[in-house]
Amino acid sequence: MARKDVAMIYENGKKIKSEKQYFTDAIRDRSLQFIEKNKDKPFFLYIPFTAPHEPYQAKEEFYNEEYKTIQDKGKAVYRGIIRSLDDAIGAINQKLKDANIDDNTLVVFLSDNGPASYTKITNATPLKGGKITQFEGGINVPFILKWKNHLPENTTYNYPVIALDIFATAANISNAKLPTDRVYDGINLIPFLTNENTNAPHDKLFWRADHIHAIRKGDYKLIYSSRDKWIELYNLKKDKNEKNNLFIQMPEKVKELQDDLKIWENELPAKPMWPRIMDHRFMIDGKEYLFPA
């Protein structure tokens, strides 16, 4: 896999112009090596698999097996990519068991966003939207935690949490000493997942991407474009798929959530750390949306 410019791969500060190994397998093997090297001492391992991500490239044997089932080249490739990812995650989990440290290791698995529905190969159905959007199809992602003998097994946690909670959780269980001169986003999830604390971890969750603003508070979610002048309000408890816009029926709830958003946004840096480069056009249920990318 040849790469250049902003797509260049670095390993320990050295540029890798061509990775001969299938990239998911390469990341897997480097991770296994890291665990073996550090198994006798505390470690933090972040494994940023790029799968499933464009360019869509699958192992030939997985592609062939999937194509026999679905007769769709694009989807067969995508499912082949997922199979490699699944195998890699399984190998990492097995390594923790073989090293006898799985009961002393918190494993967190999540996606950074929903599926790239604009490729026409995958989608978030029945959720609305997908990657780039702040609809549920874009921000409601797989988020799994495993910690043998510390967290209850085979349970589903229903209160909303966010990826920002990972830092606070990891810092807490590792007894890390953090600077006290700043405010941290996210909270330690362990007391909530063990039912030591039965309250909701967050009163409100916020998202902002240039002209797109979104907030989740309780059962309600408000999303709007301050540039394109559309506003949508949903009761996610009753309408997870965001079909019934309550904007007209509940003006007081809209104002309440807009006010909460303004308070939060006034705390943000004046200049966005991830500025808008372009807008991606989505047609959802016959309506056009432009979301910053």
C-alpha distance (Angstrom), angle and dihedral (degrees) to the residues before:
residue distance angle dihedral
M1 . . .
A2 3.81 . .
R3 3.79 117.5 .
K4 3.79 135.3 177.5
D5 3.80 144.1 173.7
V6 3.83 113.4 4.4
A7 3.82 91.2 -3.2
M8 3.80 92.7 58.9
I9 3.81 116.6 131.4
Y10 3.80 118.7 -132.4
E11 3.79 127.1 -163.2
N12 3.81 116.6 -172.7
G13 3.80 89.1 -20.9
K14 3.80 94.0 -51.0
K15 3.79 122.2 117.5
I16 3.80 116.0 -120.6
K17 3.79 107.4 -156.9
S18 3.79 95.8 -178.1
E19 3.81 127.1 20.0
K20 3.79 106.8 -161.3
Q21 3.81 94.9 -167.5
Y22 3.81 122.6 79.9
F23 3.79 99.5 -90.5
T24 3.80 97.9 -125.3
D25 3.81 89.1 51.6
A26 3.80 90.8 47.2
I27 3.80 91.8 54.2
R28 3.82 89.4 45.6
D29 3.79 93.4 52.1
R30 3.81 94.4 46.5
S31 3.82 87.8 51.0
L32 3.79 92.8 50.6
Q33 3.80 89.9 49.7
F34 3.80 90.8 50.6
I35 3.80 92.6 51.4
E36 3.79 92.0 48.7
K37 3.80 91.2 50.1
N38 3.82 95.0 47.1
K39 3.81 103.6 31.2
D40 3.80 93.5 111.6
K41 3.80 95.4 56.2
P42 3.82 137.5 42.0
F43 3.79 113.9 -78.6
F44 3.78 142.5 172.4
L45 3.79 115.1 -145.6
Y46 3.81 121.4 -172.0
I47 3.80 111.4 -169.0
P48 3.82 110.5 -168.1
F49 3.79 102.6 -168.4
T50 3.78 110.1 -169.2
A51 3.82 91.6 -153.8
P52 2.94 128.3 138.7
H53 3.79 92.3 31.4
E54 3.76 138.3 112.2
P55 2.97 131.7 -56.5
Y56 3.80 84.9 60.9
Q57 3.81 106.8 -142.6
A58 3.81 124.4 159.5
K59 3.78 134.4 -177.6
E60 3.77 109.8 -92.4
E61 3.80 95.1 -123.3
F62 3.81 93.0 52.6
Y63 3.79 92.1 45.1
N64 3.80 91.6 51.9
E65 3.80 92.7 49.5
E66 3.80 93.5 48.4
Y67 3.81 94.2 44.7
K68 3.79 90.3 57.7
T69 3.81 87.8 61.0
I70 3.80 105.0 40.9
Q71 3.85 106.4 20.1
D72 3.81 91.0 -144.1
K73 3.81 116.7 117.0
G74 3.80 97.1 -156.1
K75 3.79 95.3 46.7
A76 3.81 91.7 42.8
V77 3.80 89.6 55.9
Y78 3.81 91.6 46.9
R79 3.79 93.2 49.5
G80 3.79 89.7 46.7
I81 3.80 89.2 55.1
I82 3.81 89.9 51.6
R83 3.80 91.0 50.8
S84 3.81 90.9 55.8
L85 3.80 90.0 48.0
D86 3.80 91.2 49.2
D87 3.81 91.6 50.4
A88 3.81 91.1 49.1
I89 3.79 93.4 51.2
G90 3.79 89.8 47.6
A91 3.79 91.1 52.4
I92 3.81 91.7 51.2
N93 3.79 92.3 49.4
Q94 3.81 90.1 48.3
K95 3.80 90.0 51.0
L96 3.81 90.4 56.3
K97 3.81 89.3 51.7
D98 3.80 93.7 46.6
A99 3.81 89.9 49.9
N100 3.81 88.6 50.4
I101 3.79 92.6 -126.3
D102 3.79 101.6 106.9
D103 3.81 91.8 104.0
N104 3.80 89.4 54.1
T105 3.81 97.2 45.2
L106 3.79 127.4 80.8
V107 3.79 109.4 -148.1
V108 3.80 118.8 -159.7
F109 3.80 121.6 -171.6
L110 3.79 122.5 -176.2
S111 3.78 144.4 139.0
D112 3.79 122.5 -116.9
N113 3.81 91.7 -135.7
G114 3.77 144.0 -13.0
P115 3.81 124.3 -77.3
A116 3.80 121.3 -62.5
S117 3.79 95.8 -108.7
Y118 3.82 91.5 174.5
T119 3.82 89.0 73.2
K120 3.83 88.8 66.2
I121 3.82 88.1 -136.2
T122 3.79 99.4 91.2
N123 3.80 136.3 18.4
A124 3.79 142.5 179.5
T125 3.80 96.6 -121.0
P126 3.00 125.4 -165.7
L127 3.81 88.7 23.0
K128 3.79 118.6 79.9
G129 3.80 120.6 -106.3
G130 3.78 126.2 -13.7
K131 3.78 141.6 -140.7
I132 3.84 114.9 3.0
T133 3.82 92.4 21.8
Q134 3.80 125.2 95.7
F135 3.78 91.2 -139.7
E136 3.80 115.3 112.4
G137 3.80 91.5 -93.2
G138 3.79 88.1 63.0
I139 3.80 103.5 40.8
N140 3.82 105.8 23.9
V141 3.81 99.3 86.7
P142 3.81 140.0 163.1
F143 3.81 108.3 -80.5
I144 3.81 116.1 175.9
L145 3.81 129.0 172.1
K146 3.80 125.4 -168.7
W147 3.79 127.3 -177.1
K148 3.78 114.6 158.1
N149 3.83 114.3 -127.7
H150 3.81 90.9 -0.2
L151 3.81 105.4 67.9
P152 3.82 126.3 42.9
E153 3.80 112.7 -102.1
N154 3.80 127.9 -124.4
T155 3.80 95.2 9.7
T156 3.79 132.8 132.1
Y157 3.80 121.0 -137.5
N158 3.79 110.1 -149.5
Y159 3.80 104.9 -171.8
P160 3.84 114.3 94.8
V161 3.80 116.5 -99.1
I162 3.81 131.1 173.2
A163 3.80 138.6 -141.6
L164 3.81 88.7 -109.5
D165 3.81 87.2 72.2
I166 3.80 91.8 69.6
F167 3.80 93.7 75.5
A168 3.79 94.5 50.9
T169 3.80 91.6 44.7
A170 3.81 94.2 49.7
A171 3.79 92.7 44.9
N172 3.81 91.6 51.0
I173 3.80 99.2 48.6
S174 3.81 91.3 45.2
N175 3.81 92.3 48.5
A176 3.80 90.2 -125.5
K177 3.79 115.2 178.8
L178 3.79 107.0 -129.6
P179 3.83 127.3 -165.9
T180 3.78 111.4 -96.0
D181 3.81 97.2 -150.9
R182 3.82 96.3 86.2
V183 3.78 144.0 51.5
Y184 3.80 116.6 -109.6
D185 3.76 125.7 -147.6
G186 3.79 116.5 -135.9
I187 3.80 133.3 31.1
N188 3.79 138.2 -120.3
L189 3.81 105.2 -88.3
I190 3.81 98.9 -167.2
P191 3.85 97.7 89.4
F192 3.80 89.5 50.1
L193 3.80 95.5 47.1
T194 3.82 91.5 49.6
N195 3.85 92.0 46.9
E196 3.79 91.2 -118.6
N197 3.79 83.1 124.8
T198 3.81 113.3 34.2
N199 3.81 96.1 -175.1
A200 3.79 124.5 100.4
P201 3.82 110.3 -86.6
H202 3.81 92.3 -135.8
D203 3.78 132.4 34.4
K204 3.81 90.6 -165.1
L205 3.80 138.0 7.3
F206 3.82 123.1 -159.1
W207 3.81 138.6 -160.3
R208 3.81 130.4 -175.3
A209 3.79 129.9 -179.5
D210 3.80 111.3 169.0
H211 3.84 105.0 -75.0
I212 3.83 94.4 2.0
H213 3.82 116.9 90.5
A214 3.81 127.0 -178.0
I215 3.79 138.0 174.0
R216 3.80 134.2 -180.0
K217 3.80 115.2 -157.2
G218 3.77 118.5 168.9
D219 3.79 108.4 -46.0
Y220 3.81 93.9 -20.7
K221 3.77 131.3 88.9
L222 3.78 125.4 -171.6
I223 3.79 121.1 -165.5
Y224 3.79 126.4 173.6
S225 3.78 145.6 154.6
S226 3.79 113.9 -124.2
R227 3.80 88.8 -164.2
D228 3.80 102.4 42.9
K229 3.82 93.9 36.9
W230 3.81 101.7 -130.4
I231 3.81 122.8 134.1
E232 3.80 128.8 -170.2
L233 3.80 129.7 -176.5
Y234 3.80 124.4 -170.4
N235 3.78 138.3 -178.1
L236 3.81 98.4 -137.5
K237 3.80 93.4 -168.5
K238 3.80 90.5 62.5
D239 3.80 99.3 23.2
K240 3.81 111.5 33.3
N241 3.79 90.7 160.1
E242 3.83 92.8 58.6
K243 3.78 97.6 -125.9
N244 3.82 101.9 134.0
N245 3.80 111.8 63.1
L246 3.84 108.4 -155.2
F247 3.81 95.7 -173.3
I248 3.80 94.9 113.4
Q249 3.81 96.0 40.9
M250 3.82 97.4 48.2
P251 3.84 111.0 38.4
E252 3.82 92.5 153.7
K253 3.80 92.1 56.1
V254 3.81 89.5 48.0
K255 3.81 91.3 53.5
E256 3.81 92.0 45.8
L257 3.79 92.5 54.0
Q258 3.80 93.5 42.4
D259 3.80 89.4 53.3
D260 3.81 90.6 50.2
L261 3.79 89.7 50.4
K262 3.79 92.5 51.1
I263 3.80 91.7 52.4
W264 3.81 90.6 52.1
E265 3.81 94.5 43.3
N266 3.81 91.2 52.6
E267 3.82 86.5 64.5
L268 3.82 93.7 54.7
P269 3.81 125.0 97.4
A270 3.79 112.6 -88.2
K271 3.80 90.9 -125.0
P272 3.82 116.6 52.7
M273 3.80 114.4 -117.9
W274 3.82 89.2 -145.2
P275 3.83 105.7 38.0
R276 3.78 123.5 -160.7
I277 3.81 113.6 -96.7
M278 3.79 98.8 176.8
D279 3.80 143.1 -23.4
H280 3.78 122.3 -105.7
R281 3.80 115.9 -144.7
F282 3.80 118.7 -130.9
M283 3.79 127.7 -176.5
I284 3.82 107.2 -156.5
D285 3.80 121.4 173.4
G286 3.80 89.2 -17.9
K287 3.83 94.6 -53.3
E288 3.79 125.6 112.4
Y289 3.80 119.5 -128.9
L290 3.80 128.7 -179.5
F291 3.80 113.7 -154.3
P292 3.83 123.7 -173.7
A293 3.80 117.7 -110.2
